[in-house]
Structures are given as structure tokens and as C-alpha cells.
Amino acid sequence: MIEILLIKDSGAEAELIKEMLAEASHPECSVQHVKTLAEGLTQLRSRGFDCILTDLGLPDSQGLETALAVRNQSKLTPVVVLTGLDDEDTAFKALQMDIQDYLVKGEITGRLLTRTIRYAIRRKSDVDALRFSEARYRALFHDNPTMIVTLDADLTMLTANPICACQLGYKIAELEGQSVLMLFHEGDRPAVIGQLQMCLQNPDQVYRWQFRKVRKDGKTLWVEETAQAISDLSGAPNILVVCQDITERKLLEDELKKTGIQNELLLASAGEGIIGLDLEGNQTFVNTSAATLLGYEVSELVGRHSHSTWHYARPDGSQYPAQKCPVYAAYKDGTVHSGDEMFLRKDGTAFPVIFTSRPIIIDGEITGAVLTFNDITERKRAEAEIERLNTDLATRAADLEAANRDLESFSYTVSNDLLRSLMAIGDYARAIQDFSCAKTDEQCKNNARRIYDKTRHLAELIGIMHDFFRPMRIELHREDIDLSEMARETAEKLRISKPERCVSFRIADGIKADADRNLLQMTLNNLLGNAWKHTVSHEEAFIEFGMTEINGMPACFVRDNGTGFDMANADRLFKPFQSLPGTEEYASEGIGLATVERIIRRHGGKVWAEGAPDKGATFWFTLPRD
């Protein structure tokens, strides 16, 4: 049973809606009807509903303020507007207010209404869940006390969390978009490249390494990084890197390696656990941090064999045999051993650590080993949560994409049915005008002609809407294209359409791009057509297409000496169905530039404009290579 709140002042219309919903055998609906906004808000405060149907014209509220009041009262419940106002601009504004759908009364059927309610409930649930998941992921990434970055396959930093930027002395904006190699010591860069490429080649493997990084102020840090290849939502390979500053530990290890002397004061003050072992595995030194992490007093560990205290644990908590302990291997083979393992506390509980075991060599002889380790329980939990959130985010995105495809299919079917109906009405109106009206009945002819003109206009508007949404539906097929040649072809078509006009086209040679040919052709048609339209009043008009460099990135532009525009209104240029003050004489549905913005955004670029009244305009766009 779907619980519905219906806010509508007309009792007759409310009964009609109830009857429409009752005709549908599934799903079964229970409708609570109120006549004013105040009554509706009272109902929402006292109980919950699965969906809200509201009129925009109520005795105590008018327009989109009505829908906004309902949305603010019940943010988690899907809202569908029922109105007699067939206004596309109002409909778009309603959708921007998180209203799930906008239905015109005269077009509503029982089947359409029940389907709309089901889709509204589903979309609202998916969108809210995705928003929550994204917010939780951002909070975990942003507030994590460990340095985290994500890289693309070219080793460019896609994201960096605040602690990473802070510890390296940068702002986040100075890191994102830059090569990660800029952060590493010049001598370590070849090895870093090799490790990261190996990571990309083995996505199921977790890698760990230690390298030197250089802060913005020139200070060198030693870091230990854990990295794994992941995929973004489009399937492109990325690398997740979790980084820890181990400069203090590295300095300590180097000091021990140089002198072979245990500086007890320095070791005791270290934040990580440090244990010294002799050749039999007995603990000769234990700092306070090590004892605390293992749940002992220092006196309980010094002199005891490590295998009888904290020795390795299997995943089930049982101990490894002493002969298989890599800590001992350090002074058997004289090499450094490191990795992730489980250590045991005094109370028998196991916890994850990251450790390094180095042999102590004095006068060329191995005399023991030094073990350093850190409890990484929180980091493991954070990594698991990040992985879970990534999986959840990908699932939610796939669900949302599927819901959008269903909605797109439904909208396409409805618009096609509407288009056929409009064309039929127009044909009947033309027949009435040609055959049914008496020759002297001018009023009849005028009315029939008006009907025909209006239906043709609506049909054109539906076609324009299809063109507006088409760039977001089709799959991108990138290829190397010659924008200069495409611009010349468009210019020639414009000249042929108005041969009496005197317009000078200046098209630069050799402008190429890696982009979708059809979508870029649509982009140039819109931009050059816009310039052609706004230079119509100039006897000596010019339109220029070229390329320059802005902030180190190539940018294409279309410039004209036409009517221009006030920069105060620049934010309206790329919004659909918007026209600027003073441009009413240039007939347009207002989606050409909006379509350009959607196409360029799909290619990963951006578009903007500059202009002044009566001094022409310049439209810029960038096309990053894939």
C-alpha cells in the first residue's frame, strides 16, 4: 500500500485523481486529501507518507513557493507537482528544487500518474542514498589523519586530503592536477615510477614502499606508502595511496645502523614501538611505546624471549612457529624485513601492525636486530571503510544510472506520443482551414491557422528538447578531428543561407582536437550560428575562430563584432530557455549555448564568454585530451 498525501483545493479534481489511482490494480494507493497548504503541512508534521501530490495554486499559497514549503517540511518524501500551468521554465525550476516530477493536469492519465509515483519514490530513494554515501565518503577522506591521495594512470594527483597538503606544506589546489613525482626526491623518482606502474599492472596486489618526499619549503621527509590499483566509476585505472611520515623512525634507524649503539633516551621517547633482540631472540631493549602497545610493563618484557610474549599471530589468533618469524630472519640473513602482521597483546588479543626488522652490525658482525612497529588498527579500519564506501558508491551510481535510463526511455516514449498527437491536430487544423471554412469566413480561417501554427511550434519545441538532451545520452567516440575544416564547412552553410549578407570569416588553420566529431560539429554550429545571428545588424560583420593558450592550456574561441552582452548577465548565457535583456529581436529557444556547455562538460572541458554591449562577444572552450 502506497500512502499518498494529495494537496488540492478542488474536491472534484481530487476525486478524479483518486479514481485514476484506483483504476490501477498495482500498486494499491491510499490517498489522504487536504485542500490548503496549511492542512498539508499539518499532516506532514503528524505522520509520514510515501509520496506527496500538490497543486501550485492553493487558497493560501501560489506558485513554486507551495512546492518549496512542502519540500522543506518533508525533505525525504518525493514530491510531484500537479498543475494546469504548462510552463517549461517553471518545470525546470521545480526539478532544481528537488521536486521529482511536474505533471500538467490536462495530460494526466491513471497509467501516467501511477508510473510517475513509482518512479518518483524510486528516484528519491536512490538520490538520497547516493548523497548520504558520498557525504560519508567525503568525510572519511577529508578528516582522515593519514595522508591520502588518488592518482590516475598518468600519475597525476586527482585528489589529496587536507592532512596530506598540510604535512607537505601545500594547498590542496596546488597538488590536484599535478604529477605526483613533483613531491618525491629527484633521486627516488625512477623507482617511484616503477613501483606505481607495477601497482597498475597488478590491481589485486597491495604494495608498500619507503621513499623520500620534498616539502614545498624544501625540507625532505621519509614516508612509507601503501598503494593499490582501483577503478573509478567509468572503469579507468586509478591508484589509492595511503602515506605516513616516518622521518623520525628513519632517522632513528639510520642512527642505529651507523653506530650500532642503542640510545635508550631517544628510543624511549619515540612514538612507535622499538624492541632490541639478541641472536637468541631475547629482548634486550623495549621502549615505553612498545610495552604500551603490547599491554605490558617494560620490566615484563626485557630479558624474555619474544616468542613467549608478543610473537606473531595467525588470523585465528594462534601463534606462528618461532623459526618462521621474519624478525629473526633479519639477523640470520643480514637483510631488512618489513611488512604487515598480527602481534599478540598480553591479554591474548591480536592486533595488526606494520613492522621493520633491521640487523644490528658491529665491526662487520651481526649481533642482533632492531624491531620497530606501529599499531595500524585504525588505518586498517579506515582502508576497509574506504573500500566498502567505494563499492557502495559504485553500486549506487549504477542503480541511479539505471533509474535515469528508465526515466529517459519513459520520457522519450511520452514525448513521441505527444509529438504525433500535435502533428495530427495541426493536420486537422490545416484541413479545416483549406476545406471546411467558407471563403468569406475569415474568423474561421484565422482560428484554424492559429491552431496549426501553435501545434507546429510545440512540435518544434519537442524536437529542440530532444536535441538538448541528446548530447548527454549518446556515447562519446573520441577521434582526432580538424576543427578548422569543420568551422569552414559551417561558415559556408551560413553564407549560402543568406547570400546577401556581407560577413568576413577569419578561421585559423591547424586547430585539431581529440573529441567526438558529431558533438563538436554541433558545438561549432551553435557558436558560429550564434555569432551570425548577433551580427545581422552590422554592414561589415566579422566572425573569427581561433585558438590561444590560457593558464597553460589550449583554448578555442569564437569572436564576433555583434551586439555583445552585459557581463552582469553572463551567468544566464549557458542556461536553457534563457534570453538576455535586449536580445528579444533575435528569435531563439535559448538552448544553443546551453547545449554547447553540456557537450564541452562531457569532454571534461569548460566554456565561458566575455563581451560588452555593442562591442561584440567572445566564447571560449577547452578540450582536454583524453
C-alpha positions, -999 to 999 in steps of 0.1 A, spaced: 0 0 0 14 34 -11 4 62 13 -2 94 -7 -9 130 5 -29 150 -21 -29 188 -16 -56 202 -39 -83 228 -33 -108 213 -59 -127 184 -44 -139 173 -79 -104 171 -92 -92 153 -61 -119 127 -66 -109 123 -103 -73 117 -92 -84 91 -66 -104 73 -94 -74 73 -117 -52 57 -90 -80 32 -81 -81 21 -118 -46 8 -115 -45 -26 -99 -9 -22 -89 3 -6 -68 -26 -1 -44 -28 35 -31 -43 52 0 -49 89 -6 -52 115 21 -68 147 6 -64 182 21 -74 215 4 -49 240 17 -11 242 22 -15 247 59 -36 215 62 -9 197 42 19 208 64 0 198 95 -5 163 80 33 161 72 42 170 108 19 144 123 26 113 100 47 100 71 38 95 35 53 76 6 46 104 -19 31 139 -20 10 152 -49 5 190 -47 -11 217 -67 7 251 -71 -25 271 -69 -40 268 -34 -62 292 -14 -33 300 10 -3 297 -13 6 302 -50 34 291 -74 66 273 -66 66 286 -31 40 260 -24 62 231 -36 92 246 -17 72 247 16 62 211 11 98 201 3 112 219 33 86 202 56 93 167 44 128 165 28 128 127 25 95 123 8 92 125 -30 70 154 -43 51 155 -76 35 188 -88 1 187 -104 -7 220 -122 -26 235 -150 4 257 -159 22 242 -189 54 261 -184 88 245 -192 107 272 -172 86 265 -141 90 228 -146 128 231 -147 129 253 -116 107 227 -98 132 199 -107 161 221 -94 142 223 -61 144 185 -57 108 181 -69 106 146 -85 81 154 -114 59 181 -129 26 170 -144 1 192 -164 -34 184 -154 -49 181 -189 -23 154 -199 -26 132 -168 -39 96 -171 -42 69 -145 -14 49 -160 9 80 -163 1 91 -127 8 56 -111 40 53 -131 51 88 -121 45 80 -84 66 47 -86 95 65 -104 94 94 -80 96 71 -50 124 51 -65 144 82 -77 141 100 -44 153 69 -25 183 63 -49 193 100 -49 191 104 -11 211 72 -6 238 83 -30 240 117 -14 244 102 20 271 77 8 290 105 -10 289 127 21 301 98 43 329 90 19 340 127 17 340 130 55 362 99 59 386 111 32 387 147 44 390 141 81 414 111 80 446 118 100 467 99 74 479 114 42 458 100 13 460 108 -25 445 92 -56 463 91 -89 453 84 -125 472 61 -148 495 91 -158 504 95 -121 485 128 -119 471 136 -85 433 135 -87 426 142 -51 446 149 -19 431 152 16 438 182 38 464 164 61 484 155 30 485 191 18 493 204 53 522 180 60 538 187 27 533 225 30 509 229 1 473 239 -5 451 212 -20 446 232 -52 484 232 -57 485 194 -56 454 182 -75 461 181 -113 499 179 -108 522 149 -113 528 131 -80 565 129 -90 569 166 -81 566 156 -44 594 130 -45 631 134 -42 648 136 -76 669 105 -69 638 84 -60 616 93 -89 627 64 -113 620 39 -85 586 56 -77 576 53 -114 585 16 -115 566 8 -83 534 27 -94 534 11 -128 538 -23 -111 508 -14 -89 487 -6 -120 497 -39 -136 486 -59 -106 453 -44 -93 447 -72 -68 481 -67 -51 488 -42 -22 522 -26 -24 543 -9 3 574 12 -1 596 39 15 608 69 -3 619 105 3 594 133 -3 603 170 -5 581 196 11 572 229 -6 598 246 17 625 222 5 626 200 36 630 163 30 606 137 46 608 100 47 574 84 40 560 49 40 533 44 15 507 17 9 492 16 -26 467 -4 -45 452 0 -80 415 8 -81 390 17 -108 369 48 -109 332 48 -119 340 48 -156 363 18 -152 395 39 -157 425 27 -136 434 48 -106 458 43 -76 449 48 -40 479 58 -19 479 60 19 511 77 32 527 80 66 555 103 77 583 80 91 611 106 91 616 102 128 617 65 126 641 66 96 665 89 114 665 66 143 671 35 121 699 53 103 715 63 135 713 27 148 728 14 116 757 39 118 767 34 154 751 1 165 746 18 198 711 18 214 704 54 225 678 45 252 667 80 258 659 86 222 643 52 217 621 56 248 607 89 236 598 75 201 561 73 194 564 38 177 573 6 194 610 -3 194 624 -36 206 661 -48 205 668 -85 201 699 -106 206 709 -136 184 687 -159 205 656 -137 202 657 -124 237 645 -88 242 675 -66 252 657 -33 250 620 -23 250 608 13 248 577 26 266 556 27 234 563 -9 225 554 -21 260 522 0 260 511 -13 225 517 -49 237 499 -44 271 530 -50 293 553 -31 316 588 -26 302 602 -47 330 579 -77 320 595 -78 285 632 -71 289 651 -103 291 623 -125 279 621 -143 246 599 -126 221 582 -159 211 568 -162 247 553 -127 246 541 -109 215 552 -134 188 533 -135 155 497 -145 154 478 -162 126 445 -147 115 427 -170 140 449 -157 168 472 -188 172 510 -183 171 534 -189 142 564 -212 149 594 -192 161 615 -204 132 592 -187 107 594 -153 123 608 -127 98 620 -106 128 646 -134 134 654 -136 97 669 -101 99 699 -113 118 701 -146 101 704 -133 65 716 -97 74 688 -80 54 659 -57 63 625 -74 66 592 -55 68 555 -60 62 521 -63 79 515 -89 105 494 -96 136 511 -93 171 496 -106 204 489 -85 234 494 -97 270 456 -104 272 458 -127 242 441 -104 217 457 -100 183 462 -66 165 476 -56 131 510 -39 129 533 -26 103 569 -35 112 605 -33 101 633 -55 114 669 -45 107 701 -64 117 725 -47 141 760 -50 126 790 -41 147 825 -44 132 811 -64 103 793 -90 126 756 -94 131 749 -90 168 711 -89 169 682 -70 154 661 -39 160 623 -42 155 602 -11 150 564 -13 147 532 6 148 496 -4 156 476 1 123 442 -10 136 427 24 128 443 26 94 431 -9 85 396 1 96 398 32 75 411 13 45 383 -12 48 357 16 52 371 34 21 369 2 1 333 -5 13 323 31 5 338 28 -29 319 -3 -36 287 12 -22 292 44 -42 297 24 -74 266 3 -68 245 34 -60 258 51 -91 249 21 -112 214 20 -97 209 57 -103 222 53 -139 197 25 -145 168 46 -130 178 75 -152 178 52 -183 143 40 -173 131 76 -169 148 87 -201 130 58 -220 97 68 -205 101 105 -213 111 96 -249 80 75 -253 57 101 -238 72 129 -259 70 109 -291 33 102 -284 27 139 -277 45 148 -309 23 125 -330 -8 139 -314 3 175 -320 11 168 -357 -23 152 -361 -40 183 -345 -21 205 -369 -31 185 -399 -68 186 -389 -65 224 -384 -49 228 -419 -78 206 -433 -104 228 -416 -87 259 -430 -85 246 -465 -118 227 -469 -143 234 -441 -142 272 -436 -163 292 -461 -143 315 -482 -159 345 -466 -155 332 -430 -121 348 -422 -126 343 -385 -128 305 -390 -97 306 -412 -77 327 -388 -86 304 -359 -76 273 -378 -43 289 -389 -36 298 -353 -42 262 -342 -19 249 -369 9 274 -361 7 266 -323 9 229 -329 38 232 -352 56 254 -326 51 228 -299 63 201 -322 94 222 -329 99 227 -292 98 190 -285 124 185 -312 146 211 -297 143 194 -263 154 161 -279 184 179 -293 192 195 -259 192 161 -241 208 141 -269 245 151 -261 241 136 -227 226 103 -239 249 93 -267 282 75 -260 314 96 -267 335 84 -297 367 103 -295 390 107 -325 414 132 -340 393 159 -357 401 190 -377 382 218 -361 394 244 -386 379 224 -415 346 218 -396 344 256 -389 349 264 -426 321 240 -436 297 256 -411 307 291 -423 300 281 -459 265 268 -450 258 301 -432 269 321 -463 246 300 -485 216 305 -462 219 344 -465 240 352 -496 230 389 -494 249 393 -461 285 407 -460 303 388 -433 341 382 -431 350 348 -416 385 345 -401 393 308 -394 427 298 -382 444 268 -397 455 236 -380 432 236 -350 427 200 -340 412 181 -311 406 147 -297 368 147 -294 335 133 -306 331 145 -342 293 148 -342 291 167 -309 319 191 -318 301 198 -351 270 206 -331 292 229 -309 306 249 -338 272 251 -355 258 267 -323 287 291 -317 292 302 -352 254 304 -358 251 325 -326 277 349 -339 260 350 -374 227 359 -357 240 386 -335 260 404 -363 230 407 -386 226 445 -379 263 452 -389 270 460 -425 307 449 -421 305 420 -398 333 396 -389 334 362 -372 366 347 -360 375 311 -350 409 305 -334 430 291 -306 452 305 -279 467 294 -246 451 304 -213 468 293 -180 490 269 -199 461 251 -216 449 255 -252 416 272 -256 395 276 -287 374 307 -292 347 322 -315 347 360 -316 324 385 -334 317 422 -335 280 419 -330 256 431 -303 276 417 -274 261 414 -239 264 428 -204 288 407 -183 264 411 -154 241 387 -172 269 362 -183 257 335 -159 225 332 -179 241 326 -212 245 288 -208 212 281 -191 184 266 -212 155 287 -222 171 320 -210 174 351 -232 194 382 -222 178 417 -220 179 435 -254 181 403 -275 144 397 -279 146 406 -316 169 375 -322 143 347 -322 156 317 -303 145 289 -280 176 296 -258 192 262 -257 220 266 -283 246 278 -258 232 255 -231 238 226 -255 274 238 -261 280 239 -223 268 203 -219 289 190 -248 321 206 -236 314 195 -200 310 159 -212 345 162 -228 360 173 -195 364 209 -206 348 242 -197 331 270 -216 328 307 -208 322 341 -225 333 377 -225 316 406 -240 302 442 -238 271 458 -252 275 468 -289 312 457 -287 309 420 -297 314 388 -278 340 360 -274 331 325 -265 359 302 -252 360 265 -247 387 240 -237 390 203 -248 414 183 -226 429 153 -244 415 120 -231 
